[in-house]
Amino acid sequence: MAMVDQHGTTPEPRTTLDEFPLVREDFAHRWTALISSTVLANITRPELEQLLAVFTTQVLQAVSADPHDPELGRRLGRSMVEHDFISSETLERTIAFLGESLIPHFHLPPTWSSRLVRVLGGLAAGYSDGLRDRTLDEQELSKTAAVIATRRAEAAHYDSETKFRAIFNSSAISMAVLGLADEMLDFNEALLGLLHYERCDLRAVKARDLLHPGDRESIQNVIDQLASGAVEHHRSERRMLRSDGEVVETLLALSLVRTPTGEPAYYVAMIENMNELRALQTQLVRQSLNDVQTGLANRQQYLGWLENAAGTQGPASLALAHFDIDGFRVINDAFGHDVGNRILVDVANHLRAVFDGVGQIARIGPDEFGVLVKDPKDTPAVIALVDEALELLTEPVYIDEHGIGVTASVGVVARPSRGVDASELLRCAEITVGWAKADGKAQWALYDRERDLRDRDLCVLAASIPGGLELGEFRVDYEPVVSLADGGLVAVEAKLRWDHPERGLLDPEQFLPLTSSTGMVLRLSRWALERACEDAGRWFTAFGDRAPVLSMDLTARHCQEPELVSEIGHLLQRTGLPAKLLQFELHEALPAIITDDQADELDILAGRGVRLILDRLAGGNISSERIRQIPLGGLKFAGCLVHGLDDGANLIDESAATALMKWSGILRMPLMAEGVRSETEAKRLGELGIRWAQGPHFGPAVSADEIHARLEATGG
């Protein structure tokens, strides 16, 4: 079963054991690696891993149970004790591992963090119960040994009394022998320490008076049941009084020892301090909700804060400030993780110095911190605190004469809190951090809903590119490139377009920039190149040398392929397209980002007849050193350099365009232009030595069939 959220939907984990059985085995393997060195049980590592796989299933069942069943978590805790997982370090590592890794590993909804906290609390409680029962079972053995020793004392007084006394006196559990008249016959040092009595004083006290007045009547009923034989022993939580009157919660185990004839002889009581057990349980829960390194709350507790703040009883408004340390990996790589951890502690201390008393601070990632401010005065007040924190972070920490300082990118979200989903708040904060990083780092960014919607719309479009390619929604159109001398068709530039079922026909500028974030750029580039070469190969077959040159963009990612030359060679051979009819356009920024080896690949392509031109020249800075390494066969101008030649153009643009194009003529290589919009631009370009041009003035991009028809109609 799964919990129903406030919208009436049922969030289900995105990973299930039935669908991905190896996920559980991997989780159990990681769990095993973490605790194997602490487990005291006589068990092999494969057996331990198999057992933890079963425990993993039980934890997932407990977290996904709806309604929450506290017994599932307790049962798992008791099972750990039953399998001899009795080391406190084993429990500590287990709770920390489950708290940090379960939800992200199995892709569970982040809102289930509160469930996980309850399950871990139940696990700790069950572990405590199991450990207590185990201890009491051992006590029962001790009690039996004590009774047997007493009986054997009749036959072997010295030997039996020695054994009993050793057990009685050395036990860490408080023990007492009570007479039938409620007198204290004997007791061990542990009981004196528990109740803060001196030996002589405790001996004078009646056993009944050690109990809280509210428990005395009920314990008398228990004594009566023991005496009558209705029960053999009794165990329950009782309140006892210390010598100073302070109440201590205990677990009392009471048994009646009888004579060989069956008559009551005395009572044996064993008492365990429940305050200590509960303190341990509280400590375990606290450790599961706090970051050990910095002492701050961890991500699970932070999620709990957000869920409470977003509830109906939460504040009217809230603000989140997420700090992501910029380039933290550089510190770890340069100085090691110990220094990195010290820096994280310093960051935590700086955030405390600014936000203590104002907001709640947590470490929510390896190098991320979150701050929740309830009912802030206003957004500028929160931003002022963020600026103060950023200023503190820049203060260097000196380690071995190295002054190490950090910067952070901060995402700030301020909004009304009622009815807001905690996971949505986290998402908004995280994407805002991304904006701050994308805009240059070491700064804050404020959440903008409109920008978020635009970005989400682009993300939806980017994510659907693979499906569109699979469904055949992409096509290659061809923009005519004409000779400015006679207007004849000399080339076509391949344009990858997306016939989107909902958004209509999309030009490459609308979706190609998104492919770098999805890894689809190379796949689309290859697909478009293959389709274009196939079309151009058919034109060459039909028209021979009258076929136009095929020109298309060669992306930086495609240039990085080590087998680029071989790939292009096989493609030309398969499609029958001569290398001289293939022209690659290199973006003006590409020469600066490719390596020497990649420049050599381009040189080989040019040597085999493929023409390379530098595309979209718009007056930017270009590395002349790299250009000398690439055998360019032409330059193509675009943007303000082309439009600066139109009627009424800006004088500065016109002067720059004229000067640059005249200078380019000195290079003695073909000059081209794209984006030509008017007859004036075309005429001025021709006067400045531009040979080929394309753009709206010469016609839009059309299909391969239309290019074929145009070639037939014009004879080339």
Buried (B, 14 or more C-beta within 10 A) or exposed (E): EBBEEEEEEEBEBEBBBEEBEEBBBBBBBBBBEBBBEBBEEEBEEEEBBBBBBEBBEBBBBBBBBEEBBBEBBBBBBBBBBEBBBBBEEBBBBBBBBBBBBBBEBBEBBBBBBBBBBBBBBBBBBBBBBBBBBBBBEEBBEBBEBBBEBBBBBEEEEEEBBEBBBEBBEEBEBBBBBBBBEBBBBBBBBBBBEBBEBEEEEBEEBEBBEBBBEEBEEEBEEBBEBBEEEEEEBBBEEBBBBEBEEEEBBBBBBBBBBBEEEEEBBBBBBBBBBBEEBEEBBEEBBEBBBBBEBBEBBBBBBBBBBBBBBBBEEBBEBBBBBBBBBBEBEEBBEEBEEEBBEBBBBBBBEBBBEBBEEBBBBBBBBEBBBBBBBBEBEEBEBBBEBBBBBBEBBEEEBEBEEEEBEBBBBBBBBBBEBBEBBBBBBBBBBBBBBBBBBEEEEBBBBBBBEEBBEEBEEBBEBBEBBBEBBEEEBBBBBBBBBBBBEEEEBBBBBBBBBBBBEEEEEBEBEBBBEBBEEBEBBBBBBBBBBBBBBBBBBBBBEEBEEBBBBBBBBBBBBBBBBEEBBEBBBEBBEEBEBBBEBBBBBBBBBBBBEBEEEBBBBBBBBBEEEBBBBBBBBBBEEBEEEBBEBBBBBBBBBBBBBBBBBBEEBEEEBBEBBBEBBEEBEEEEBBBBBBBBBBEBBBEBBBEBEBBBBBBEBBBEBBBBEBBBEBBEEEEB
